[in-house]
Amino acid sequence: MAKVLISEKLADEGIAILKERGHEVDVRLDLTPEGLVEAIPVYEALIVRSATQATREVIEAGVNLRVIGRAGVGIDNVDVEAATERGIIVCNAPFSNIVSAAEQTLCLMLACARKTTMANASMHAGKWERGKFSGTELFEKTLAIFGLGRIGGLVAERAQGFGMNLIGYDPYCSPERAEEMGIRLYDTVEEILPLADFITVHLPKTKETIGMFGPEQYAAMKDGVILVNTARGGIYNVASLADFIAAGKIGAAGIDVYEKEPCTESPLHEFDNVVLTPHLGASTKEAQARAGIQIAEYVAAGLDGSIVATAVNMAPVPPEVMDAVGPYIPACQMMGSLLSQINGKLPKCLKITAAGNLANADLSILAAGALGGILASEGITSVTPVNANAVAQRHGIEVKTGSKADAAEYASTITVKTDGLEAACTLAGAAHTPRIVSLLDYPMEVVPTANSLIVEYVDSPGKIGVIGTILGNADINITTMQVGMKPEENDALIFMNVEGDVTKDILKELRSKLDLKNLWHIRL
């Protein structure tokens, strides 16, 4: 059990997840910066949103800290460098508000194009000025999207529904991915600017993106262009933007984010054709619930010694790679733990092999997941994305990856091998449930649960009945049972998910009454 400090409002669902995992959760919304430094030493995890500053001073005071979670997309308020120096995982919930942010982008585009806010203010003033608020359609207009990550992709998908022509710029986006999104990709910002009727930015806050759009860029834009920003404040040079709006070069702007927040005054506040919202991109009930749930899951994974898919202080994983292999991380953790318990000792070699649709994927994050499962089950250390390679070397484990085209009857599989022992998995259903399809070279299909028995024996009649009787007498319920066979060797392997306390005496009785080759009690 770990102590978790939550310093800002978090969805009840997220708090419940942490408590269900056995962690002690303190919600303290009144902490000053000095109070946080004073309080943090006893906690192993800290969860913040955007207001709390997890500074170097806080991190160095957190002598027990293992995970810092940001319940949202950005990570600007966490000193990632200081955390990395101490091996602390820093993670966020980058997928929690992507739908809400994309919808807010389209909302601002429409409000600007149809002069909705000005018309609303006029109506509330008791006026009827229908001829004053003639707008423009989105249909067949050109939308330039700067930043083609997850939010940019969702904006593109929704803009296609309005019949817009899509162009984009993102030096990290492959032409193939842009083509899949229906976007014509350009190599430079300068090429795009004269072509766009609407421009939206979905870029992170970096030295390169702050002030990315200034006087030179505004001057190159099409007359009457409409600009939107729901990403990060400062990407548009606001002072210069105000000048170009005043001159009529820029037709309208929709701004949801600001360099300094709260923002109650700026050069843009004087313009009726600028729609200003107080950072509402993530402000939906659905996004807040997802943020709480997702960050709770990631923090819990970090505390359990598992790989955290959204850890920011590790080698970056492109969205398309994470989309492909990310769902397999829990499967690799599970297989690593399973094989480690079967082996009974640390392996000298760990190999991850992808087959089928994953044959050409980057498997490094899955290898780290399997390593985390191996070491967590041994109780040796916590493996984080920050220290996975170093931990493998320190324990003398050689890590390899490979691929093959054939996944038999499955779309894709991942195989984990540790010193000759193997387990293979696929994912089942919309929930991506890990399903074992091969274990120790025995073909079978089973979804492991938290408490399992694996029995290997020379096949003969009556043995399954004896196993069932022994467990039944001990009030242990078999919830799932799968049998794998090796006909050429006359061997069988039974995988049983069970409910109840499997004691040493029960294992001893099973061994004494049956001629078993192997018996393992597995806890996941």
Disulfide bonds with the S-S distance in Angstrom:
none
